């Protein structure tokens, strides 16, 4: 629907609340839920294994803990544990084991550089652990800077 404030959606009722490390099955795919709060209290990343003709890959769909400029880590209305949650998620994400990774926003994992229209199949383009670690280091630095704000 489009209303005076842009797109709006009818409320939905969740069938259930997913828990950290819970496995959700979608036909042959099994997604492991990784509770990564901070950006929102219910934020999640997911791990799944995919196979091609040559091998299996453990794929991370990362929901990175980006901190908005207006976020106050000292506590926000309705989210008093925001600083603790960001810290937990940053620590947890640094320890993840995976072969390939993507993120909820194309710019976070450099999709435009890794895959262009017409490129041949190349899953290794998404095995950029250094890029992941560099992004996590930047997010951790930003987290510590935001902690110093009053």
N, C-alpha and C positions, 0 to 999 in steps of 0.2 A: 504494500500500500504506500501511497505517497500522501503525506500530510503536510501541514504548514511548516514542519521542522525537517522535511526530507523523508527518506524511507523509514517506515515503521513496520513492525512485525507483530502479528498476533502472538500473544503469550502461548508458550507451550509448557506441557507438564512432563518433566523428566520421568522416564521409566524407572530409573535407579541412579544413584550417585556412584560414580566410579571411584575406586580407591587406588592408592599407590601400589604398583606392582601387579595389579589385577590384569588378567589377560582377556582381551575382547576378541572374539572370533567373528570374522566376516568371510564366510565360505572357507577358502583354503588359507586365508591370511589370519595370523594371530598377532595382534598388537598388544604390547605390554605398555600399560599406562605408567608414566613417570610423573608424579605430582611435583610440579615446579612452580610453587606460588611466588608471588612478588609483584609481577605486572598486574595480576589479579589474584585473589585468594584461591581461585579454582583453576589456575593455569596448569596445563599439562604438556609434556612432550611425549613422544611415542617411539618405541623400538619395534621393529619387525624384521623378519628374515625374508628376503626375496631370492629367487633362483633364476638364472638364465641357463643357457646351454652349457656353460663352462663351469659355473661355480655358484655357491650361495653367498649372499652378502647380508650382513647385519646392518640395517639402515636406521639411522636416527632421524626422526622428524622433530627438530628442535624448536621449542618455544623459548626464545632467549629472554632473559630477565632485563630488558631495556628499561631504564629509569627515565621517566618524563621529567622535564625541567621543573614542572609544578609539583612533583611528588616530594613530600616532606617525610623523610625517613624517621623523624622524631615521632611520627604518628599522624594518621589522617582520619578524618571523620569516617567511622564505619570500618576502619582497617588499622587498628592500633599495632598489629604485629608485622606491619609492612617491612620494617628494617630486618627483623629476624628472618622473615620469609625470603627476602632477597639474599641474605647471607647463606641460608640453607641451600637455596637453589644454585647459587654460584658454586658453592663447594661440591654439591652433588653432580652438577654438569661437568665440572673439571675431571671427575673420576670416571665418566662414562666410557665404555668400550664399544666401538662400532667400526664398520668398514667404510661406509658411505654416510654422508649427512646432507640434509636439506633443512630449510627453515620455513617458518610461516610467512616470511616476506622474502621475495626474490633477491632484494638488495642485500640482505643479511648474509647470503651465501654466494653472492656473485654469479647468479644464474646467467646473466647476460654475457659474462666472460667465459663461463664453463660450457655453455651449450648454445649454439646459434642455429637458427633454422637451416636445415640441410646438412648439418653435421652428421657423421656416421655414429652409430651406436658406440658409446664409450662410457660405461659406468665409472671407470677410474677417474673421470673428470670430477666426480663428487667424493673422492677419497681424501680430500684436502685437510688432513689433520692439523697441519700448521696453521691454516686459515682459521680453523675452529679454535685452536688454542690461542691464537692472536686475538680473536674476537672476545673470547672469555677473559683474557688478560685485560683488555680494554674495558669490558663491563665491570670487572672487579675493581679496577682503578677508579672508574666513575662511581661505583658503590661507595668506596672509601672516601672519595671527595664529598659525596652527598651526605655521608655520616657526619662530617665536620660542620655542615651547615646547621644553623639553629632555626 
